[in-house]
Amino acid sequence: MPPALKLLQNAALALALLAAPLPLQAQTRIDIPAARTLVFQMVANGDYPGASALARTLIEADPNDQAAWLGLAQAQRAMGQTREAVQSARRAWDLSQTPENRYAAATVAAQTLASDGARLRAQFWLRRAAQIAPNDQLRDRAIQDFRFLRRTTPLSARLSFSVTPTSNINNGAKSDRVAGGQISGAALALSGLEYSLGVALAYRLPAAASASAPRQSHLGLSLQTRSYTLSSAARAISPASRNGDFAFQELELSHDTSFASGKDGSARVDLGFRAGANWYAGAALSSFVGATLQRQMRAGAKTTLTFGGGIERISRIDAADRSSTVTRLFGRWDRAIGDDRRLSLSVSASDAASTSALIDNRVYSLSGQYRLFDAPLGTEIGLSLSYADRDYRQPLPFFGMRRDRTTSLGIDVTLKERNYYGFAPTLGLTASRTNSTIGLYDTETLGIRIGLRSVF
């Protein structure tokens, strides 16, 4: 049948459904649903202009016809009318009264935006679809589509936020008695609230067609900020201190490249470059530039090994003599235990070379992490323990040689089943203690972190 004749037939059928004399009110209720069904049948059969025309006729009769707006959005998307399709899908979303209808509208909006290249906006609509999905199967489908879009989208964004009541926001001494003397004010540990916000953008560069081995490169930009509110107890200890005295910001640019290596491509080599600056108490603190090289390889079906090194130059702006060059070697062992647990062990050694006795040191550290992904009550639980041995190479005037031993313990819980739009609340507890040969640097810190993280 010629397309023109088919379109005339559809239009005639639509007019017949809507305009025929209907002696019974019940008959009208039957004809309108039949016209809506016809819209979706026409979309399925590829008759997009006809479906669009019939949907518009239904909307003229009732501007709040959710199904008609949804059918119109599908037809407009198929005809390449992206902007109009998104507007129609949004209208269908606003008119939806059931999870099924909202899920359908969000899915059409996401598909339209993704096909037009607006993949970040499409991911937002898929989060909406996952949130309102009427059953687990449809929710899993929305999450699967979201993850596919995230993998294939060159630009990605990550946002983190937490609030942490802490006993030591300034890394101050735990005792006011040092070497027979007494310290006071901001040199002592001050308690309060820490507000942390992080924003990170990453852009995946196109792979070079001439590359001899598979590789992937990213450009990154991140901003980290920490601000504080002093407790009443801290204000009593240090009346001259203000909240802004401990604020910290860091801006970083990065370039990372990952190379596949090994005969079967199961190993990977990562090369990264960093450059940035940070600020403390509103004033420039330092700038930095560095590079890291690491190799990751499999050591069995469930075990991976990572080892590498890095170098970084830190130029202090507030005190030039405290500038340093830091070199670091590290290694990590990761093993999957069953389908829902992972154990990691890490070791590292670093050397900070500086003319300042406060900075010039060596550090040896050991840490372990255990994570249970499917804990009871729909939670994810992580445990961490670390130990660091820091030796300073130059004696401090009046105090002598300094050596610090720091032990840290942490637990974090993610309430995965309590997520909203894919973001779940997190609760964390961290405790850290440093014992130093110089009492001024003995510290204790206890913090409780409340934050959000994406679970898909």
Secondary structure, 3 states (H helix, E strand, C coil): CCHHHHHHHHHHHHHHHHHCCCCCHHHHHHHHHHHHHHHHHHHHCCCHHHHHHHHHHHHHHCCCCHHHHHHHHHHHHHCCCHHHHHHHHHHHHHHCCCHHHHHHHHHHHHHHHHHCCCHHHHHHHHHHHHHHCCCHHHHHHHHHHHHHHHHHCCEEEEEEEEEEEECCCCCCECCCEECCEECCHHHECCCEEEEEEEEEEEEEECCCCCCCCCEEEEEEEEEEEEEEEECHHHHHHCCCCCHHHHCEEEEEEEEEEEEEECCCCCEEEEEEEEEEEEEECCEEEEEEEEEEEEEEEECCCCEEEEEEEEEEEEEECCCHHHCEEEEEEEEEEEEEECCCEEEEEEEEEEEEECCCCCCCEEEEEEEEEEEEEEEHHHEEEEEEEEEEEEEECCCECCCECCEEEEEEEEEEEEEHHHCECCEEEEEEEEEEEEEECCHHHCEEEEEEEEEEEECC
